[in-house]
Amino acid sequence: MHIGRESAEFFSPRHRHPWDQTRYCVSGRVPIGPGKTIDAGEIGYFPEGLHYGPQEGPERTVMVLQFGGASGKGYLNRDDVNRAYDELGELGRFENGVFHRNLGGGKRNLDGYEAIWRHLTGAPLAFPSPRYSEPVIMKPGHFSWRRSPTSGTEQKDLGRFSDRGTEVTVYRLATGKRRVLPGKDHLRVVFVMKGRAKCGRKSYLRHTAIEFAPGETAAFAPEAHTELLCMTIPSLATMELKAVRGLKPLRTIPEWRST
């Protein structure tokens, strides 16, 4: 997970990833293809294997969370990716999202990430078939708040995606009382969109990100009107199907690592 500013000079060609990602546009608008953008306050879900782009446009600030998708291919650790990038720099160059290998080094031009994948795993990257025809853009402002009778919070259920069951929810917390988000048996990453609060003994401000392990309580004491973007990522182990149904269980992989 990272939050950063993409300059107007930034360019990324049309490409795809072997993992899932969500993007929250903090300011400006995020270009994702000709005539298509994620505007400030909107959230995009990008399924594994789906082409999008090119990306070029005015400066914007965006939060990006990347994690392994339902296919089980996982997500490469960022430290390993950076190491591979440096090592491949001795064999060629990265330019506009493409790796150009020097003469005499095998296949010359590859998508940058595919080149890194080959370098780290020693095998070609087989992209999973996309489960959606295009990125899903969520517009939280068009959803209605729904009050939880147990936690005292309000929430907007924006979506549940793929057979992995990744969920995107926005919570609104009023000041004054301690609020506990509904318990989950899965990993949760919470991004503070607005406001400030205490979680345990620590204070968190706008644009703070907090990770909650499966079964861990997410309790907040809001110090100002607070809105939280909660991304729930079920373990692939929960996707295993019972043999009695006559289907082969999906292979499980180690969970993703945040960066």
N, C-alpha and C positions, 0 to 999 in steps of 0.2 A: 504494500500500500504506500502511496505517496501523494503529496499535493504539490503542485508546482505551477509555474507560469510558463506558458508556451508563447514564444514571441511570434511576431508577424512573419519573421524569416523562417520559422519552423516549417518543414515539409516532410510529409510521409506519403509514400506511394500507396496505391490500392494494395491491400495485403490482408492476411488472415493469421489467426493464432491457434495453436492446439490447446488452448485453455480459455476459460470464461473471464469476463471482466465486467465491472460496473464503473460508470463514470458519473460524477456529480459536478455540474458546471457551477462554479462559485461566482464567476463574473465573466462577462463577455458572452461569446457563443463558440461552441466547439464544432468545427467542421468535420463531418463524417462521410461526406460524399457530395457530388454535384447537387447544389441546391438544398442540401440537408444539413441541419445543425442541431445541436443540443444547446438550448438557450439557458441563460442564468436561472438557477433554481430547478432545472430539469435534471432527470437522471436517465442514463442510458444503460441498457443491458446488451452486451456483445457476446453472443454464443460462440463456443469453440468451432473452428472450421469455417466461419462465415467471413467472406470478403467484405471489406468496407474501405472507404477512402476514394480518392486521395484526400489528404488533410493539409489544407493551407488556408490561411485567413487572418483576420485581425488578432491582436494579442488577447489571450484569455487565461483564466486561472481555473484549474480543474483538479479534482480529487479522483484518483484511479485506484481501484482495488482489483487485483488479478489473482486467480486461484484455479486449481485443476477442475476440469469439467466432468460431466457424467461418463465420458468415454474411458476415464481412468488413466489418461496419459500423464496427468500430473502437471506440475509447474516447476521449472528449473529455479534453483536457489540463485538469488541475485548476485551473491559473491562469486559463484561459479560462472555465471554469465559474464561478469566483468572480467574475470580471469581469462575466459575464452576469447573475449573481445581483444584483449591485449595480445594474446598469443597469435590470433589470426592476423593481427596488424603486422606481424612479421612475414606473413605469407601473401598479403594483398592489402586492400583498402575497403573501408565502408563508405558508401556515398549514396545519399538519398534513399536510405533503407535497403540498399543492395550491397552484397559483398562481391568485390571484383578480385578474383584470385590472380596472382602473377602467372605469367606464361610457364607452362610445364608442370603445373600443380594440380592436374585433374580438371574436373568441371569448373569452369572459370567463374560464372556469375550465378549467384544464389540469393534468394531473400536473406536479409541479414540474420534474422532469428533462425532460419533453417540452417544456415551455415554454422551458427553457434551450436545448434542441436546436434548436428552431425559431428562436430568437433568434440563435444562432451560425451556423446553416447556411442559414437562409432557406427551409427546406423542412420539411414535416411529417415526423414520426418514424414510419417504418413498422417495426413490431417484427417480428423474425424469428419463425417458428413454433418453439415450444419442442420440443426433441428428447427431453425427459423429461416425465413427467406431474407430478412433484413434485421438490423439492430432494432431493439424495442426501446422507444423513447417514452418515458413516464413523465407526466405533467402533474406534480403534486397539487398545484393550485386548482385543478379541476376535480379533485377528489373531496369527498365530504369527511369531516371528522366523525369518528365513532367512539363513544365513551365506553371505557371498560368498567364494568360494575365492581370489579375486584381490586384493581390497582389504583383507581382514581386518576388514570391518565386518559388522554384522547389519542386516537391513532388513525392512520390512513394505511390501509393494506394495498400497496401499489402493485404487487405481483408475486407469483410463484412460478419458477422457471425450470424447465427440463425435468427429466426423470430423476435428477439429483434432488430437486425440491428446494433450490435456493430461493430464499424469500427476501423481499425488500419492503420495509415498513418504516413509516415516519411516526414518531411519538411526539406529543406536545405535553409539556409539564408546566403547571402553574406554580408560582412561588408559594412558600409557606410550609409545606409538608413534605416529608420523605416519601418518595415514590419508588415502587419496585416494579420493574418490567416483568411481564409474565415469564415464568421459568421455561427454559428450553433445554433439550437434551443434545444440542448441537453447538458448534462454535458460532459466536456472534462477534461482529465488528461494528462498533457504534461510533458514528462521526457526529460531532456537535455542530449542527448547522447554524443555530442561533442560541444566544444566551450564555449563561455560565451556571455551574452547579458544583456540588461536592459529591464525590463517589468514594465512599469510605471516608478516609481522613484527607484525601487529596482534592484540590480544587482544579476544575477543568474549565477552560475558556472556549470561545468559538474556534472551530477548526481543530479541536483536539480529537484524537482517535483513541478508542479504548477497546481492548480485546477481552472477551469473556469466554473462558473455557466451558465446555459442555457441563451443565449442571451448576455453574457458578451464578450466584445471584447478581442481578444488575440493579443496584439500589442507588438512587440519586436524591440529593437534597437541593432543589433548585434555589438559586439566589437571584434569579431573574427569569422572565419568560424564556423557556428553553424548548428547542425543537431538536430531536435526535433522529438521524438516519441510521437505521439498524439493518444490517445485512447478515442474514442467517445462512450458514453454509453447512448443510448436513454432511456427516461422514459418509464416504462411499460404502462403508460396511452396512449402512441402513438400507442400501439399495439391493442387497442380496435377496434373491427370490427363492422361495421354498421349492425343494425338488418335487414335491407332490404336484406342483403346477406343471411339471414337465418341461421347465425352462432351465437353462444352465445359468447358475449364479454369475454375476459380474465379478471380475477380478478386482480386488481391493488394492489400494496403494497407500503408502505413508501420506499423512496429511500435508498440505502445503505449508510453507514457511513464509511468514511475513517479512517484508524488508522495509 
